[in-house]
Amino acid sequence: MTAVTVTGWSVLTSAGAGAAVLAGALRGRAPAGRGDVVTDMYPEPLPEPRAHVLTDFDVRARLGRKGTGSYDRATALAVVCCQDALHEAGTIVDDATRARVGVALGTSLGSFKSTSDYSRETLVAERPYQVNPLLFPNTVMNGAAGQVAIRFGLRAVNATIAGGPLAFLNAVRYAANAIDRGYADVMLTGAAEEFSPHRAWASHLTGATTAVASGEGAAVFVLAADGGPPEWAGTRRAARVLSVATGFGPDGAESVDEALAGCVARALAGAYAYPGEVSAVLTGEAGEDDLAEYGPAVRALGHRPERITTKALFGECDAASPAMGLGALLASGRLGAARDGLCLVTARGPDGAVGAALVEGAADAGADRR
C-alpha cells in the first residue's frame, strides 16, 4: 500500500468522547480495574457485573431523533464517531465532494445483539415471517458503514472489514488502496464494537476477557492521499500511516510468532524505514506478562522500544481495540514527527492472523476545532 495522511480523527471510549477526554484519561493513568457496574443496562444476565462502557452515551443527544430510531448501539457509535472525525478534520462534504468520500469500517461480526435478537424473534413470533422487518438491516455486518454513508450522503467506496483484532489494520490497507486507485479521495476508516450481554458471554466463554473486562468503543480516522490531498479533505496533518503488512501463522504459537515478526519486517521495508527508527510499539496485549505481540516485534526490530498498551484502561474491544489504541497514541502526543519517532502498531488474532502497521507523526496545522 501507499502511505496515507490522517487529516482528522475521533474516538469514543469508556472515558468519554473525543481526544481531549482521552488525553485526560491517559494523563491520569488511574487503574481502570474491571470498569463500571453495568447490570442495570440490560435485562439479561452478564458473566460479570462490570465492563468498560460509555455509560452516558446517547445517540439522540448527539444526532437528534430523526433517522436514529433504528440504530443499534454499534451503528450509533460508528455514526457519531464519523461525524466527530469529519468535524475535527474540517472535511467539506457537499454535492461537489460527496462522491469522493468513502467508508471502511472494521468489525468482528457486526452487532452480535442485533443478529441474535432477530434470530430469536423468528423462533418466538407467532409466525416466523411476522418478524419486524425494520430489525433486519442491523443484522448484516455492513449495517453500520451503510448508515454512515446514508447519514452524511457519502457515495464513494463503502466497505466493512470483518476480521476481529486484524479488522482495523485491514481496513486501513483497504482504504489506502481505494485512494491509490482513484476510487476515493477521502476514506473514513476505523472500527466500532458495542458492549452487549451477547458479546460479553462470547468473550467470557472463549477466555478473551480473562485479563481485562469487556469493553466498547469506536475510533475513526479521516485518511487522504499522502503529499497532495485535496484542500476540502482538511488542511490538518495529524499523522501518516506509512505501511501495513498482514500474515498468518497456521501451525501454533511459534508459527504465529514468526508470522508477526515477518509482518514487522515487511512493514519496515514497505516504508523504507530502519528498525532503529521505531521508538514505540502499540500492542493489543492485556497485561505486563503478555508478550505475544511485543516479543516477536522485539525479535524483528533487534532492540526494545517502548511498549504501549491501552486494553487495561478501555477493556477488550476486539476489532476496535487497535483503532482506539492509535487514537490514544495520537492524543498522548507521544508520536514523533521525525523518523526516529516511528510507532509500530501490532495485532494478533486467536486464529493465527497477525499484522503490523508503521505510523509517523506529523505537524498538525490549524487551530483545534473541538
C-alpha positions in Angstrom: 0.0 0.0 0.0 1.0 3.6 -0.4 1.2 5.9 2.6 -1.8 7.9 3.6 -2.3 11.1 5.7 -4.6 11.4 8.7 -6.3 14.8 8.4 -8.5 14.3 11.4 -9.8 11.6 13.8 -12.0 11.0 16.7 -12.5 8.3 19.3 -15.2 7.1 21.7 -14.0 5.2 24.8 -15.3 4.4 28.2 -13.6 7.6 29.3 -15.9 9.6 27.0 -15.9 11.2 23.6 -13.1 13.0 21.8 -9.3 13.4 22.0 -9.3 15.9 24.9 -11.2 13.5 27.2 -9.0 10.6 26.1 -5.8 12.6 26.7 -7.1 13.4 30.2 -7.7 9.7 31.0 -4.2 8.8 29.7 -2.6 11.5 31.9 -4.4 10.3 34.9 -3.4 6.7 34.1 -5.5 5.6 37.1 -6.1 1.8 37.3 -9.3 1.1 35.4 -10.0 -2.2 37.1 -12.9 -4.1 35.6 -14.8 -1.0 34.5 -18.2 0.2 35.7 -21.1 -1.8 37.0 -23.4 -2.4 34.1 -26.0 -4.8 35.4 -28.8 -2.2 35.1 -28.2 -1.6 31.4 -29.6 -4.9 30.2 -32.3 -7.3 31.5 -30.2 -10.4 30.5 -27.6 -11.8 33.0 -24.0 -11.0 32.5 -20.9 -13.2 33.1 -19.6 -10.4 35.4 -21.2 -7.2 36.6 -18.5 -4.8 35.3 -17.5 -3.6 31.9 -15.8 -0.7 30.1 -18.8 1.0 28.5 -19.9 4.5 27.6 -22.5 4.8 30.3 -23.7 8.3 29.3 -23.7 7.8 25.6 -27.0 9.0 24.0 -27.1 9.0 20.2 -30.2 11.2 20.1 -28.5 13.8 22.1 -25.7 13.8 19.6 -27.5 13.4 16.3 -31.2 14.2 17.1 -34.2 11.9 16.8 -34.5 11.9 13.0 -33.1 8.8 11.5 -31.6 7.4 14.7 -34.6 5.4 16.0 -33.5 2.3 14.1 -29.8 2.4 15.1 -28.4 -0.3 17.2 -25.6 0.6 19.6 -22.7 -0.4 17.2 -24.2 1.8 14.4 -24.7 4.7 16.8 -21.1 4.6 18.0 -19.9 4.4 14.4 -22.0 7.2 13.1 -21.3 9.6 15.9 -17.5 8.9 15.7 -17.5 9.5 12.0 -19.3 12.8 12.4 -16.8 13.9 15.0 -13.9 12.9 12.8 -15.2 14.8 9.8 -15.7 17.9 12.0 -12.2 17.6 13.6 -10.6 17.2 10.1 -12.6 20.1 8.7 -13.6 17.9 5.7 -16.1 19.6 3.4 -18.9 17.2 2.4 -21.2 18.7 -0.2 -22.6 17.9 -3.6 -19.2 18.6 -5.2 -17.3 16.2 -2.9 -19.6 13.5 -1.5 -18.9 11.2 -4.4 -15.3 11.2 -3.5 -15.7 10.3 0.2 -15.9 6.6 1.2 -16.1 4.4 4.3 -14.1 1.4 5.5 -15.1 0.1 9.0 -13.6 -2.8 10.8 -15.7 -5.2 13.0 -15.7 -8.7 14.4 -19.2 -9.7 13.2 -21.3 -6.5 13.3 -23.8 -6.3 16.1 -24.0 -9.7 17.9 -27.0 -8.4 19.8 -29.0 -7.4 16.7 -28.3 -10.6 14.9 -29.2 -12.7 17.9 -32.3 -10.8 18.7 -33.6 -11.0 15.1 -32.9 -14.8 15.1 -34.7 -15.2 18.4 -37.8 -13.3 17.0 -38.1 -15.8 14.2 -38.5 -18.5 16.8 -40.8 -16.8 19.3 -43.1 -14.9 17.0 -46.4 -16.5 16.1 -45.2 -17.0 12.6 -41.5 -16.7 11.5 -42.4 -14.3 8.8 -44.0 -11.9 11.3 -40.7 -10.5 12.5 -40.4 -6.7 12.3 -38.6 -6.0 9.0 -37.1 -2.9 10.5 -34.9 -5.1 12.7 -33.2 -6.7 9.7 -30.7 -4.0 8.5 -28.8 -4.1 11.7 -28.2 -7.9 11.4 -25.9 -7.5 8.5 -22.3 -6.7 9.2 -22.2 -3.7 6.8 -25.1 -2.1 8.5 -23.1 0.5 10.4 -21.0 1.5 7.4 -24.1 1.8 5.3 -25.8 4.1 7.9 -22.7 6.3 7.9 -22.9 6.7 4.2 -26.7 7.4 4.4 -26.3 9.9 7.2 -23.7 12.0 5.5 -24.6 11.3 1.9 -21.2 9.6 1.1 -21.2 7.9 -2.4 -17.7 6.5 -2.8 -16.4 3.1 -1.7 -18.3 1.6 1.2 -16.7 -1.4 2.8 -16.9 -3.4 6.1 -13.9 -5.5 7.0 -14.7 -8.4 9.4 -11.5 -9.6 11.0 -11.6 -9.3 14.7 -8.3 -7.8 16.1 -7.0 -7.5 12.5 -10.0 -5.7 11.1 -8.7 -2.2 11.7 -5.3 -2.8 10.0 -7.1 -4.4 7.1 -9.5 -1.5 6.9 -6.6 0.9 6.7 -4.9 -1.1 3.9 -8.2 -1.3 2.1 -8.8 2.4 2.4 -5.3 3.2 1.2 -5.7 1.0 -1.8 -9.0 2.7 -2.7 -7.4 6.1 -2.5 -4.4 5.0 -4.5 -6.5 3.5 -7.3 -8.7 6.6 -7.6 -11.9 5.2 -6.2 -12.0 7.9 -3.4 -10.1 10.9 -2.3 -11.0 10.6 1.4 -11.8 7.5 3.4 -13.5 7.4 6.8 -11.5 4.5 8.3 -11.8 2.9 11.7 -13.6 0.3 13.7 -16.5 0.1 16.2 -17.7 -2.5 18.7 -20.7 -2.4 21.1 -21.0 -3.9 24.5 -23.9 -6.3 25.0 -24.6 -9.4 27.0 -24.2 -11.4 23.8 -20.6 -10.2 23.2 -19.8 -10.3 26.9 -20.7 -14.0 27.1 -18.9 -14.8 23.9 -15.7 -13.2 25.2 -16.1 -14.8 28.6 -16.7 -18.3 27.2 -13.7 -18.1 24.8 -11.4 -16.7 27.6 -10.9 -13.4 25.8 -11.7 -11.4 28.9 -9.6 -13.3 31.5 -7.2 -10.4 31.9 -9.5 -7.5 31.2 -13.2 -6.9 31.2 -15.3 -6.5 28.0 -15.5 -3.0 26.6 -16.9 -1.0 23.8 -15.8 1.9 21.7 -15.0 3.3 18.3 -12.2 5.2 16.6 -12.4 6.7 13.1 -9.6 8.4 11.1 -10.0 10.6 8.0 -7.5 9.3 5.5 -6.4 11.1 2.4 -3.6 10.8 -0.2 -0.2 11.4 1.2 1.5 14.5 0.0 -1.3 16.0 -2.1 -4.8 15.6 -0.6 -7.5 17.9 -1.9 -8.0 21.1 0.1 -11.6 20.1 1.0 -10.2 17.0 2.7 -8.8 19.1 5.5 -5.7 21.1 6.0 -4.6 19.4 9.2 -1.9 16.7 9.3 -2.2 14.6 12.4 -0.2 11.6 11.3 0.8 9.4 8.4 0.3 5.7 8.1 3.3 4.6 6.1 2.6 0.8 5.6 0.6 -2.2 6.7 1.6 -5.8 6.5 -0.5 -8.8 7.4 0.1 -12.5 7.7 -1.0 -15.8 9.1 0.6 -18.5 11.3 -1.3 -21.8 10.9 0.8 -24.1 13.0 0.7 -22.9 16.6 2.2 -20.2 18.7 5.7 -20.4 17.3 4.4 -20.2 13.7 2.3 -17.2 14.7 5.3 -15.5 16.3 7.3 -16.0 13.1 4.5 -14.6 11.0 4.2 -11.5 13.2 7.9 -10.9 13.1 7.7 -11.2 9.3 4.9 -8.6 9.2 7.1 -6.2 11.2 10.0 -6.7 8.7 7.7 -6.2 5.7 6.1 -3.1 7.3 9.5 -1.6 7.7 10.6 -2.5 4.2 7.3 -1.0 2.8 8.1 2.3 4.4 11.8 2.2 3.7 12.4 2.5 7.4 15.1 1.2 9.7 14.4 -0.8 12.9 16.2 1.8 14.9 13.7 4.5 13.8 10.9 2.7 15.8 10.6 4.2 19.2 7.4 2.6 20.4 5.2 -0.4 19.8 1.5 -0.2 20.3 0.3 -3.7 21.1 -3.1 -5.4 21.8 -1.7 -7.1 24.9 -3.7 -7.1 28.1 -1.1 -7.4 30.8 2.6 -6.8 31.6 3.3 -10.5 31.4 1.6 -10.9 28.0 4.4 -10.6 25.3 2.5 -12.3 22.4 3.0 -9.2 20.2 5.8 -7.3 21.8 8.1 -10.4 21.8 8.0 -11.0 18.0 8.2 -7.3 17.4 11.4 -7.0 19.5 12.9 -10.0 17.7 12.3 -8.4 14.3 13.5 -4.9 15.4 16.6 -6.0 17.3 16.0 -3.6 20.1 13.4 -3.0 22.8 11.4 0.2 22.1 8.8 1.5 24.5 5.7 -0.8 24.7 2.3 1.0 24.8 -0.9 -0.9 25.7 -4.5 0.5 26.3 -6.7 -2.5 27.0 -6.2 -2.2 30.8 -7.8 1.2 30.5 -10.6 0.6 28.0 -11.2 -3.2 28.1 -11.4 -5.8 25.4 -12.9 -4.1 22.4 -12.0 -6.7 19.8 -11.9 -5.0 16.4 -11.9 -1.5 17.9 -9.0 -2.0 20.2 -6.2 -1.3 17.8 -8.0 1.8 16.4 -8.7 3.1 19.9 -5.1 2.4 20.7 -3.9 4.5 17.8 -6.2 7.3 18.9 -4.7 7.1 22.4 -1.2 7.3 20.9 -2.2 10.5 19.0 -4.0 12.0 22.0 -0.9 11.4 24.2 1.3 13.4 21.9 3.9 10.7 22.0 4.0 10.1 18.3 7.0 11.9 16.9 7.1 13.7 13.6 10.7 12.7 13.0 11.9 9.4 11.5 13.4 8.4 14.8 9.9 8.5 16.4 8.0 5.9 14.4 5.5 3.8 16.1 4.7 0.2 15.2 1.0 -0.9 15.7 0.6 -4.7 16.0 -2.4 -7.0 16.1 -2.8 -10.8 16.7 -5.9 -12.8 16.4 -6.8 -16.1 18.1 -6.9 -17.8 14.7 -3.3 -17.1 13.9 -3.9 -13.9 11.9 -1.3 -11.2 12.5 -0.5 -7.7 11.3 1.7 -4.7 11.8 1.4 -1.0 10.7 4.0 1.7 10.8 2.8 5.2 11.8 4.6 8.5 11.8 3.5 11.7 13.5 3.0 14.9 11.5 2.8 18.6 12.2 -0.9 19.4 12.9 -1.8 22.6 11.1 -4.7 24.8 12.2 -6.4 25.6 15.4 -8.1 22.9 17.5 -11.7 22.5 16.3 -13.0 20.9 19.4 
